[in-house]
Structure formats: C-alpha cells, structure tokens
Amino acid sequence: MSASQIPPATAVPGDDVPTLLVKIFGKDRPGITAGLFDTLAAYSVDVVDIEQVVTRGRIVLCALVTAPATGAEGASEGGLRATVHSWADSLNLQAEIISGRGDNRPRGTGRSHVTVLGHPLTAECTAAITAAITSCGGNIDRIFRLAKYPVTAVEFAVSGAATDALRSVLAPEAALLGVDIAVVSAGLQRRAQRLVVMDVDSTLIQDEVIELFAAHAGCEAEVAEVTAQAMRGELDFEQSLHARVALLAGLDASVVETVRKEVRLTPGARTLVRTLKRLGYQVGVVSGGFTQVTDALQEELGLDFAAANTLEVADGKFTGKVTGEIVDRAGKARLLRSFAQQAGVPLAQTVAIGDGANDLDMLNTAGLGVAFNAKPVVREAAHTAVNVPFLDTVLYLLGITREEVEAAETHVG
C-alpha cells in the first residue's frame, strides 16, 4: 500500500465525545471476541480500547467504542444495546453497557512494572503489596500473571509513582511478607536488556568450586570457613583467595575432570540460559572461581562470555597460586563493562546476577542487579532479590512469561 492509499487516522475521542463501555462476562469459547465486534460493526462504531482476560475458563471482555450516530432506524445507542444483549443471551453470556464520554483517563506520570514472586502468593501478601502501592500514590493499571510454577509470578503495571519511591516502599514489605518483589521502570529498555552476566559459584551452580577442589586436597573445612567470611564481606577477597588456593598446593591437576563432573547446575540454570539465548540475549559469567571449571561451563551452555581466575599448574600439580589478573569484586564490575562494550549493549540495558559481597560492584553497575539467594548485605544493596531456589525465575523480572519459556524450551528440544 502506497502512502497515498493509507487512510487518514481517526482522531482520538475528546472528553466531550460520547462513548460506550461494552462488558461481556461468561464461559469462554472460541469466537466470542469476533462475535461481539461483528455485532458492533453494524453500528459503524470506532474502537477506542479493548481489554480481555480469561481466568479458569471465564472470559471478561471489555470494549470501549464510540457511541453510534443517531440516524437510520435501529442505528442508535438503544438499537446497539438491544442487539448486543440479544447476542450475549444467545450464547449464555452476560452483557453490561455503560454510557460515558471520552477515552480512559490519562495515567499518572511515572510508570513501573512491579513483579511479585510468591511460593505461594497469598491473599494477605497481595493485600499488603497493593496497599503499599496506593500509599505512595501509585495506581494499578493492569495485573498479569507471568507464571504459575515453579512460583506464582504476577506483574502489576503501576502509574502515578516514581520507580525509586515504589522500590523503597515495597522492599521492606517483601522482607516482611517473605516474597520477592522487583520494581523496574516501564519502557522499551526493559526488553532491550540484551546482556545478562552471572556469578558462578552459588549462582549459576550450587557449589563453591574451590571447596570441591579442597575436598580432594583434604582441607575442605578450612577453605569453607574462609569462603564464608569472604562472601559475608568480612575478609578482603583477594587475600582470602590466595589463602584458600595456597591450601591446594601439591594437588594433582588431573582432579579437574573429576571436579567438573561434580559441579551441579542450579535448578533452572539451563532453562534460564536457553531461554535468554533463544530470545536474542547474550549471556556471560564472571567468577572468583577458576577457568578450569568456567571454560567447561561456557562450552556446555553456549555462553557468549566467561572470565575467572586460573589455578597455576606446574609438573601436573597445582602450585597453590593463581595466574593473571585477579577477578575480584572490582574485577567483576570491570568485566561487565567489557562484556557490554563487546556486545554493543549500554550498561543501562544489562542485567547482573550474584549472591556474594564480591558481586556488589557488578550488581550496582548493571542496569538491573539481582541478588540471588544472597547474603543479607547483598540483598539490601541490590536493585532486587530472588529468594527461591530456581534461577529461571529471573526471567519473570524481565517480563518474560512462563509460556515464552516453554516455547523456547520446545524450540531447543
């Protein structure tokens, strides 16, 4: 169709233009939406807005249309009302038609997506969350379920309140109620977050890799204690890394293959990566652990980027040292920036996921920082937290539905 063939746009109804809100309720079946608009078409009305939801087989269909012009016999508001009710009755549906003027009222400035993850999501939690949104001037424009398993994930589209204000009000509610709540600004940039970078130990995988090596060296307890102190932010990471690696001195490097087999992916990790890749995201990992394991993970999962420390090997044994530049707290943030530059993605459109204190700089550098089953100091500092043991729930924070996840999994096969 050429530009000259494109019909002129119909003006949006002003506040003084009569409109009708047509609401249909009842048991869902194919053809209801088509039937309603076929019925309305006889009255030459313009469609201003449409909203439809189906819950447990029951449909609620709302159509905001311009009122018909009074003219030929039957082509009037009264005729439209009678015809719509007759059509609805024929299908055992209920119809309600409300007269008014103009379009929907304008939404308030400041728009956000509030994603709630519950396991389960109770009525008490929902009441508290919606009350908190109202308390800071927010209006809930739309509610949409993203997933029903492994958690219930619900998204609220909110207007009228600043994103930061919503986040500050809802964060303590989340902690009190035992649910996860993420608040992000609405806009195109949400689906433009095309780079996701994760920590490895206790995030992408369930294990601490150095502890797996330590178990073979007979020093697991000593290494685990130093690791815990470092993750709580009680020790400098680089110092603790050198102290732990020194305990591995003399261990035969052939143990690497055994440790690789012992690594356990976090539930949902493979689904997370597959779905992101299917949807066009680039995915990377940064780790205070070791390339001896992350290289294998990169190949197995098809990751775009990977960086970690490297255990030094001499004469087939670990020397108790690491080689190259240390990947520490500052290093992870630096690598995120580097990955983003290579991917051609602005930092504001990146997502970082981690659990420990050495992830904080990376989480705060990313456009969205997600604390995954993290230590308290990390949960308090990150943009949002996920406290269920399923890594793929991070997808819901990006507005990706369970149906899209399943479609991606089917495609991958």
C-alpha positions as CSV (number, residue, x, y, z in Angstrom):
1,M,0.0,0.0,0.0
2,S,1.4,3.3,-1.0
3,A,1.4,6.4,1.2
4,S,-1.4,7.9,-0.8
5,Q,-3.5,4.8,-0.1
6,I,-3.2,4.9,3.6
7,P,-6.5,6.3,5.1
8,P,-6.2,9.3,7.5
9,A,-6.0,8.4,11.2
10,T,-9.2,8.8,13.2
11,A,-8.9,11.4,15.9
12,V,-8.8,10.1,19.5
13,P,-12.2,10.9,21.1
14,G,-12.1,14.1,23.2
15,D,-13.7,14.3,26.6
16,D,-16.9,15.5,25.1
17,V,-17.4,12.6,22.6
18,P,-20.0,10.0,23.8
19,T,-18.5,6.6,24.2
20,L,-19.9,3.2,25.4
21,L,-18.1,0.7,27.6
22,V,-19.3,-2.8,26.5
23,K,-18.5,-5.5,29.0
24,I,-19.1,-9.2,28.3
25,F,-18.9,-11.9,31.0
26,G,-19.3,-15.7,30.9
27,K,-17.9,-19.1,29.9
28,D,-15.2,-18.7,27.4
29,R,-15.3,-20.4,24.0
30,P,-13.8,-19.7,20.5
31,G,-15.5,-16.8,18.6
32,I,-16.7,-14.6,21.4
33,T,-14.5,-11.7,20.6
34,A,-15.2,-12.0,16.8
35,G,-18.9,-12.2,17.5
36,L,-19.0,-9.1,19.7
37,F,-17.2,-6.9,17.1
38,D,-19.2,-8.4,14.3
39,T,-22.3,-7.3,16.2
40,L,-20.9,-3.8,16.8
41,A,-19.8,-3.4,13.2
42,A,-23.4,-3.0,12.2
43,Y,-23.5,0.3,14.1
44,S,-20.3,1.8,12.4
45,V,-18.6,2.5,15.8
46,D,-14.9,3.1,16.3
47,V,-12.9,1.0,18.7
48,V,-11.2,3.1,21.3
49,D,-9.8,0.4,23.6
50,I,-10.1,-3.3,24.2
51,E,-9.2,-5.5,27.2
52,Q,-9.8,-9.2,27.6
53,V,-8.8,-11.7,30.2
54,V,-9.7,-15.4,30.7
55,T,-9.4,-16.9,34.2
56,R,-10.3,-20.5,34.8
57,G,-12.4,-20.7,31.6
58,R,-14.3,-17.5,32.3
59,I,-14.0,-14.5,30.0
60,V,-14.2,-10.8,30.8
61,L,-14.2,-8.8,27.6
62,C,-14.3,-5.0,27.6
63,A,-14.6,-2.8,24.5
64,L,-14.7,1.0,24.7
65,V,-16.3,2.2,21.5
66,T,-17.7,5.5,20.2
67,A,-21.5,5.8,20.5
68,P,-23.3,5.2,17.2
69,A,-24.6,8.3,15.4
70,T,-28.4,8.6,15.5
71,G,-29.6,8.1,12.0
72,A,-31.4,5.3,10.2
73,E,-33.8,3.2,12.1
74,G,-32.0,0.9,14.5
75,A,-28.7,2.7,14.1
76,S,-28.8,4.2,17.5
77,E,-27.5,3.6,21.0
78,G,-30.7,2.0,22.0
79,G,-30.5,-0.3,19.0
80,L,-26.9,-1.2,19.8
81,R,-27.8,-2.0,23.4
82,A,-30.7,-4.3,22.4
83,T,-28.6,-6.1,19.7
84,V,-25.6,-6.7,22.0
85,H,-27.8,-8.0,24.8
86,S,-29.7,-10.3,22.4
87,W,-26.4,-11.6,21.0
88,A,-25.0,-12.2,24.5
89,D,-28.2,-14.0,25.6
90,S,-27.9,-16.4,22.6
91,L,-24.5,-17.5,24.0
92,N,-25.5,-17.6,27.7
93,L,-23.3,-14.6,28.3
94,Q,-23.9,-11.5,30.4
95,A,-23.6,-8.0,28.9
96,E,-23.3,-4.6,30.5
97,I,-23.1,-1.4,28.6
98,I,-22.2,1.9,30.3
99,S,-22.5,5.3,28.7
100,G,-19.8,7.9,29.2
101,R,-17.7,10.4,27.4
102,G,-14.2,10.3,26.0
103,D,-11.3,7.9,26.4
104,N,-9.8,6.4,29.6
105,R,-8.5,8.9,32.0
106,P,-4.8,9.7,31.4
107,R,-2.4,7.7,33.5
108,G,-0.3,9.4,36.1
109,T,3.4,10.3,35.4
110,G,5.9,7.7,36.5
111,R,5.3,4.2,35.3
112,S,6.8,1.0,36.6
113,H,6.5,-2.8,36.5
114,V,6.1,-4.4,39.9
115,T,6.9,-8.1,39.7
116,V,5.9,-10.3,42.7
117,L,7.2,-13.8,43.2
118,G,5.4,-15.9,45.8
119,H,5.8,-19.5,46.8
120,P,2.8,-19.4,47.4
121,L,1.4,-15.9,46.8
122,T,-1.2,-15.4,49.5
123,A,-4.2,-13.0,49.6
124,E,-2.6,-11.4,52.7
125,C,0.6,-10.7,50.7
126,T,-1.3,-9.3,47.8
127,A,-3.4,-7.0,50.0
128,A,-0.3,-5.6,51.7
129,I,1.5,-5.1,48.4
130,T,-1.4,-3.3,46.7
131,A,-1.9,-1.1,49.8
132,A,1.7,-0.2,49.7
133,I,1.5,0.8,46.1
134,T,-1.5,3.0,46.9
135,S,0.3,4.6,49.9
136,C,2.9,6.2,47.6
137,G,0.4,7.5,45.1
138,G,0.6,4.6,42.7
139,N,-2.4,3.4,40.6
140,I,-2.5,-0.2,39.4
141,D,-3.4,0.0,35.7
142,R,-3.1,-3.7,34.9
143,I,-2.3,-7.0,36.6
144,F,-1.0,-10.0,34.6
145,R,0.2,-13.5,35.7
146,L,3.6,-14.4,34.3
147,A,3.9,-17.9,35.7
148,K,2.1,-20.3,38.0
149,Y,5.1,-22.6,38.6
150,P,7.7,-23.2,40.0
151,V,6.5,-20.0,41.7
152,T,3.5,-17.7,41.2
153,A,4.7,-14.7,39.4
154,V,2.4,-11.7,39.0
155,E,3.2,-8.4,37.4
156,F,1.5,-5.0,38.3
157,A,1.6,-2.2,35.8
158,V,1.7,0.9,38.0
159,S,1.4,4.6,37.1
160,G,1.5,7.8,39.2
161,A,4.5,7.0,41.4
162,A,8.3,7.2,40.8
163,T,10.1,3.9,40.5
164,D,12.5,4.6,43.2
165,A,9.7,5.6,45.6
166,L,7.9,2.3,44.9
167,R,11.0,0.3,45.4
168,S,11.8,1.9,48.7
169,V,8.2,1.3,50.0
170,L,7.9,-2.3,48.7
171,A,11.4,-3.6,49.6
172,P,10.6,-3.7,53.4
173,E,7.2,-5.2,52.6
174,A,8.9,-8.0,50.6
175,A,11.2,-8.9,53.6
176,L,8.2,-8.8,56.0
177,L,5.9,-10.9,53.8
178,G,8.5,-13.4,52.7
179,V,8.0,-12.8,48.9
180,D,10.3,-11.4,46.2
181,I,9.4,-8.0,44.7
182,A,11.1,-6.4,41.8
183,V,10.4,-2.8,40.7
184,V,11.7,-1.6,37.3
185,S,10.9,1.4,35.2
186,A,8.4,0.8,32.4
187,G,9.6,1.4,28.8
188,L,11.2,-0.1,25.8
189,Q,14.5,-0.5,27.6
190,R,13.1,-3.4,29.7
191,R,13.1,-5.8,26.7
192,A,16.3,-4.1,25.4
193,Q,18.3,-5.5,28.3
194,R,20.2,-7.8,26.0
195,L,23.1,-8.8,28.1
196,V,22.9,-11.0,31.3
197,V,26.0,-11.6,33.3
198,M,26.1,-14.1,36.2
199,D,28.3,-15.0,39.1
200,V,29.1,-18.8,39.0
201,D,29.6,-20.2,42.5
202,S,26.2,-20.5,44.4
203,T,24.5,-18.7,41.5
204,L,24.8,-20.5,38.2
205,I,25.9,-23.6,40.1
206,Q,25.0,-24.9,43.5
207,D,28.6,-25.4,44.6
208,E,31.7,-23.4,45.6
209,V,34.3,-24.7,43.2
210,I,37.2,-24.2,45.5
211,E,35.5,-26.3,48.1
212,L,35.2,-29.1,45.6
213,F,38.9,-28.9,44.9
214,A,39.6,-28.7,48.7
215,A,37.6,-31.8,49.4
216,H,40.1,-33.7,47.2
217,A,43.0,-32.0,49.0
218,G,41.7,-32.8,52.4
219,C,41.3,-29.2,53.5
220,E,37.6,-28.6,52.8
221,A,36.7,-27.3,56.3
222,E,39.4,-24.7,56.3
223,V,38.6,-23.5,52.9
224,A,34.8,-23.3,53.5
225,E,35.3,-21.1,56.6
226,V,37.5,-18.6,54.7
227,T,35.0,-18.6,51.8
228,A,32.1,-17.9,54.1
229,Q,33.9,-15.0,55.7
230,A,34.8,-13.5,52.3
231,M,31.2,-13.8,51.0
232,R,30.0,-12.0,54.1
233,G,32.4,-9.2,53.3
234,E,34.4,-9.8,56.5
235,L,37.6,-10.5,54.5
236,D,39.3,-8.9,51.5
237,F,38.5,-11.2,48.6
238,E,42.0,-11.2,47.0
239,Q,43.7,-12.1,50.3
240,S,41.2,-14.8,51.0
241,L,41.6,-16.2,47.5
242,H,45.3,-16.5,47.9
243,A,44.9,-18.1,51.3
244,R,42.5,-20.7,50.0
245,V,44.4,-21.5,46.9
246,A,47.6,-22.0,48.8
247,L,45.9,-24.9,50.6
248,L,45.6,-26.7,47.2
249,A,49.4,-26.8,46.6
250,G,50.6,-30.2,45.6
251,L,47.1,-31.5,44.5
252,D,47.3,-33.4,41.2
253,A,45.8,-31.3,38.4
254,S,44.1,-34.4,36.9
255,V,41.4,-33.8,39.6
256,V,39.9,-31.1,37.3
257,E,38.0,-33.6,35.3
258,T,36.5,-35.1,38.4
259,V,35.5,-31.7,39.8
260,R,33.9,-30.7,36.5
261,K,31.7,-33.8,36.8
262,E,30.8,-32.9,40.4
263,V,29.6,-29.4,39.6
264,R,25.8,-29.2,39.9
265,L,23.9,-26.6,38.0
266,T,21.4,-24.5,40.0
267,P,17.8,-25.6,39.3
268,G,16.5,-23.5,36.3
269,A,20.0,-22.5,35.2
270,R,19.9,-24.4,31.9
271,T,16.4,-23.1,31.2
272,L,17.5,-19.5,32.0
273,V,20.4,-19.6,29.6
274,R,18.4,-21.4,26.8
275,T,15.5,-19.0,27.0
276,L,17.7,-15.9,27.0
277,K,19.7,-17.2,24.0
278,R,16.5,-18.1,22.1
279,L,15.2,-14.6,22.7
280,G,18.4,-13.0,21.4
281,Y,20.2,-12.1,24.7
282,Q,23.9,-12.6,25.1
283,V,24.9,-14.3,28.3
284,G,28.2,-14.3,30.3
285,V,29.7,-15.4,33.6
286,V,32.3,-13.9,35.8
287,S,33.7,-15.8,38.6
288,G,36.1,-15.6,41.5
289,G,36.5,-19.3,40.9
290,F,38.6,-20.9,38.2
291,T,38.7,-21.2,34.4
292,Q,39.3,-24.9,34.9
293,V,35.6,-25.1,35.5
294,T,34.1,-22.0,33.8
295,D,35.6,-22.9,30.4
296,A,33.7,-26.2,30.6
297,L,30.5,-24.4,31.6
298,Q,30.9,-21.9,28.7
299,E,31.1,-24.8,26.2
300,E,28.3,-26.8,27.8
301,L,25.8,-23.9,28.0
302,G,26.9,-22.0,24.9
303,L,27.8,-18.8,26.9
304,D,29.0,-15.8,25.0
305,F,31.4,-14.6,27.6
306,A,33.3,-16.1,30.5
307,A,36.1,-14.9,32.8
308,A,37.6,-16.3,36.0
309,N,40.8,-16.8,37.9
310,T,43.2,-19.6,36.7
311,L,44.9,-22.1,39.0
312,E,48.6,-22.3,38.2
313,V,49.8,-25.8,37.3
314,A,53.5,-27.0,37.2
315,D,54.6,-30.6,36.6
316,G,51.0,-31.7,36.6
317,K,50.2,-30.3,40.1
318,F,48.6,-27.2,41.5
319,T,51.3,-24.8,42.8
320,G,49.0,-23.1,45.3
321,K,49.0,-19.9,43.2
322,V,46.8,-18.2,40.6
323,T,48.0,-16.6,37.4
324,G,47.0,-13.4,35.6
325,E,44.8,-10.6,36.8
326,I,42.6,-11.4,39.8
327,V,38.8,-11.5,39.2
328,D,37.7,-9.9,42.5
329,R,34.8,-7.5,43.4
330,A,36.1,-4.6,41.3
331,G,37.2,-7.0,38.5
332,K,33.7,-8.4,38.1
333,A,32.3,-4.9,37.5
334,R,35.2,-4.2,35.1
335,L,34.4,-7.3,33.2
336,L,30.7,-6.5,33.0
337,R,31.7,-3.2,31.3
338,S,34.0,-5.0,29.0
339,F,31.3,-7.6,28.0
340,A,28.8,-4.9,27.5
341,Q,31.2,-3.0,25.2
342,Q,31.9,-6.1,23.2
343,A,28.2,-6.9,22.9
344,G,27.3,-3.4,21.9
345,V,24.9,-3.0,24.8
346,P,24.7,0.1,27.0
347,L,25.3,-0.6,30.7
348,A,21.8,0.6,31.5
349,Q,20.5,-2.3,29.4
350,T,22.5,-5.1,31.2
351,V,21.4,-7.5,34.0
352,A,23.8,-8.8,36.6
353,I,23.0,-11.7,39.0
354,G,25.1,-12.7,42.0
355,D,25.0,-13.8,45.6
356,G,28.1,-12.6,47.4
357,A,29.7,-9.4,48.6
358,N,32.2,-9.6,45.8
359,D,29.3,-9.3,43.4
360,L,28.1,-6.0,44.7
361,D,30.1,-3.7,42.4
362,M,28.8,-5.7,39.4
363,L,25.2,-5.6,40.6
364,N,25.3,-1.9,41.1
365,T,27.0,-1.3,37.8
366,A,24.3,-3.1,35.8
367,G,21.0,-1.6,34.7
368,L,19.3,-4.3,36.9
369,G,21.2,-6.0,39.7
370,V,19.6,-9.2,41.0
371,A,20.6,-10.7,44.4
372,F,20.0,-14.5,44.0
373,N,19.6,-16.3,47.4
374,A,22.1,-13.8,48.6
375,K,23.7,-12.8,51.9
376,P,21.8,-10.0,53.7
377,V,24.4,-7.3,52.8
378,V,23.9,-8.2,49.1
379,R,20.0,-8.3,49.3
380,E,20.0,-4.9,50.9
381,A,22.2,-3.3,48.3
382,A,20.9,-4.9,45.1
383,H,18.1,-3.5,43.0
384,T,16.0,-6.6,43.7
385,A,16.3,-10.0,45.3
386,V,15.2,-13.5,44.4
387,N,15.0,-15.9,47.3
388,V,13.5,-19.0,45.7
389,P,15.9,-21.8,44.5
390,F,15.1,-21.5,40.8
391,L,17.4,-19.4,38.7
392,D,15.0,-19.2,35.8
393,T,12.6,-17.1,37.9
394,V,14.9,-14.2,37.0
395,L,13.2,-14.4,33.6
396,Y,10.0,-13.1,35.1
397,L,11.7,-9.9,36.3
398,L,12.4,-9.2,32.7
399,G,8.7,-9.6,31.8
400,I,9.2,-13.0,30.1
401,T,6.3,-15.3,30.7
402,R,6.3,-19.0,31.5
403,E,4.6,-19.6,28.1
404,E,7.6,-17.9,26.4
405,V,9.9,-20.0,28.5
406,E,8.2,-23.2,27.5
407,A,8.1,-22.2,23.8
408,A,11.9,-21.6,24.0
409,E,12.4,-25.0,25.6
410,T,10.3,-26.7,22.9
411,H,12.3,-24.9,20.2
412,V,15.6,-26.1,21.6
413,G,14.2,-29.6,22.0
